[in-house]
Amino acid sequence: MEDELKQQATIDPLTGAFNRRHGQARLILEFDGRAKSGRPFYVLMIDIDRFKSINDKYGHDTGDTVLCAVVLTCQAGLRTLDMLARWGGEEFLIVLPDTGAQAAVGIAERLRESVAAMRIHGERDDNIAFTISIGVAVP
């Protein structure tokens, strides 16, 4: 029961990514860790491009499929120590501990390319392509 409650408190039920609350807590831990050890970390902010038009054109179930596909694709391209959280509707935060600038930009570009190469099938059996924009920041 306690594990189930902890999962409900930290996981976004639709995508399986961490939720915003957990993402904020992890950011605080990384800030504190950097202050103590000086180790670098970077943050990626991801936004699904033209997400509203996907929902409008193909329906919200397809939009949900897009959200989940982005999460699965991003998780596959991250290390176990990295953290992906759903920040808002179609916005995601990735924390990259012990990562330098060049590596963070490289990860962002690989994730962007991986998502751009994906296609999903909509309710009308459409072959839907979509893209993401990613910002890279050192907090």
C-alpha positions as CSV (number, residue, x, y, z in Angstrom):
1,M,0.0,0.0,0.0
2,E,2.8,2.4,0.9
3,D,4.6,1.7,-2.4
4,E,1.4,2.3,-4.3
5,L,0.8,5.7,-2.6
6,K,4.4,6.7,-3.3
7,Q,4.0,5.8,-7.0
8,Q,0.7,7.8,-7.1
9,A,2.5,10.8,-5.6
10,T,5.5,10.8,-8.0
11,I,4.4,9.3,-11.3
12,D,2.2,10.9,-14.0
13,P,-0.6,8.3,-14.5
14,L,-0.9,8.8,-18.3
15,T,2.8,8.7,-19.4
16,G,4.5,6.8,-16.6
17,A,7.1,9.6,-16.4
18,F,7.8,11.3,-13.1
19,N,5.3,14.1,-12.3
20,R,6.2,17.8,-11.8
21,R,6.3,17.6,-8.0
22,H,9.0,14.8,-8.2
23,G,10.8,16.8,-10.9
24,Q,11.0,19.9,-8.7
25,A,12.2,17.9,-5.8
26,R,14.9,16.3,-8.0
27,L,16.0,19.8,-9.2
28,I,16.4,20.9,-5.6
29,L,18.6,17.9,-4.9
30,E,20.8,18.5,-7.9
31,F,21.2,22.2,-6.9
32,D,22.2,21.2,-3.4
33,G,24.6,18.5,-4.8
34,R,26.2,21.0,-7.1
35,A,26.6,23.5,-4.3
36,K,28.3,20.9,-2.1
37,S,30.4,19.0,-4.7
38,G,30.7,21.4,-7.7
39,R,29.6,18.6,-10.0
40,P,27.8,19.9,-13.2
41,F,24.3,19.1,-14.3
42,Y,22.2,20.3,-17.1
43,V,18.4,20.5,-17.7
44,L,16.5,19.9,-20.9
45,M,13.1,21.4,-21.4
46,I,11.0,19.6,-24.1
47,D,7.9,20.8,-25.8
48,I,5.9,18.9,-28.3
49,D,5.6,21.1,-31.3
50,R,2.0,22.0,-32.4
51,F,0.5,19.6,-29.9
52,K,-2.8,21.4,-29.8
53,S,-3.2,20.8,-33.6
54,I,-2.5,17.1,-33.1
55,N,-5.4,17.0,-30.5
56,D,-7.6,19.1,-32.7
57,K,-7.0,17.1,-35.9
58,Y,-6.7,13.5,-34.6
59,G,-8.4,13.6,-31.2
60,H,-7.3,13.5,-27.6
61,D,-6.7,9.7,-27.6
62,T,-4.1,10.2,-30.3
63,G,-2.6,13.1,-28.4
64,D,-2.3,10.9,-25.4
65,T,-0.5,8.3,-27.6
66,V,1.9,11.0,-28.8
67,L,2.7,12.0,-25.2
68,C,3.4,8.4,-24.2
69,A,5.5,7.8,-27.3
70,V,7.6,10.9,-26.6
71,V,8.2,9.6,-23.0
72,L,9.2,6.1,-24.1
73,T,11.5,7.4,-26.8
74,C,13.2,9.9,-24.5
75,Q,13.5,7.3,-21.7
76,A,15.2,4.9,-24.1
77,G,17.8,7.6,-24.9
78,L,18.7,8.5,-21.3
79,R,20.9,7.0,-18.6
80,T,19.5,5.4,-15.5
81,L,20.7,8.4,-13.4
82,D,18.9,10.9,-15.6
83,M,15.4,12.0,-14.7
84,L,12.4,12.7,-17.0
85,A,9.4,14.4,-15.6
86,R,6.2,15.6,-17.2
87,W,6.3,19.3,-16.5
88,G,3.0,20.4,-18.0
89,G,0.5,19.3,-20.6
90,E,3.0,18.6,-23.4
91,E,6.1,19.8,-21.7
92,F,8.8,17.7,-20.1
93,L,11.9,18.3,-18.0
94,I,15.0,16.1,-18.1
95,V,17.7,16.4,-15.4
96,L,21.1,15.3,-16.6
97,P,23.4,14.9,-13.5
98,D,27.2,14.8,-14.0
99,T,26.9,16.1,-17.5
100,G,28.8,18.8,-19.3
101,A,27.5,21.2,-21.9
102,Q,28.7,19.3,-25.0
103,A,27.2,16.1,-23.8
104,A,23.9,17.8,-22.9
105,V,23.6,19.3,-26.3
106,G,24.4,15.9,-27.9
107,I,21.7,14.2,-25.8
108,A,19.1,16.8,-26.7
109,E,19.9,16.5,-30.4
110,R,19.7,12.6,-30.3
111,L,16.3,12.8,-28.5
112,R,15.1,15.4,-31.0
113,E,16.1,13.2,-34.0
114,S,14.6,10.1,-32.4
115,V,11.2,11.7,-31.9
116,A,11.3,13.2,-35.4
117,A,11.9,9.7,-36.9
118,M,8.8,8.3,-35.1
119,R,5.4,7.7,-36.6
120,I,2.3,6.7,-34.8
121,H,-1.0,5.4,-36.1
122,G,-4.0,7.6,-35.3
123,E,-7.6,6.6,-34.8
124,R,-8.2,6.8,-38.6
125,D,-5.0,4.7,-39.2
126,D,-3.1,7.9,-40.1
127,N,0.7,7.7,-40.1
128,I,1.3,10.7,-37.9
129,A,4.7,12.5,-37.6
130,F,5.5,15.1,-35.0
131,T,8.5,16.9,-33.6
132,I,9.8,18.3,-30.3
133,S,11.7,21.4,-29.5
134,I,14.4,21.2,-26.7
135,G,16.0,23.9,-24.7
136,V,19.3,23.2,-22.9
137,A,20.2,25.0,-19.7
138,V,22.7,25.0,-16.9
139,P,20.9,26.0,-13.8
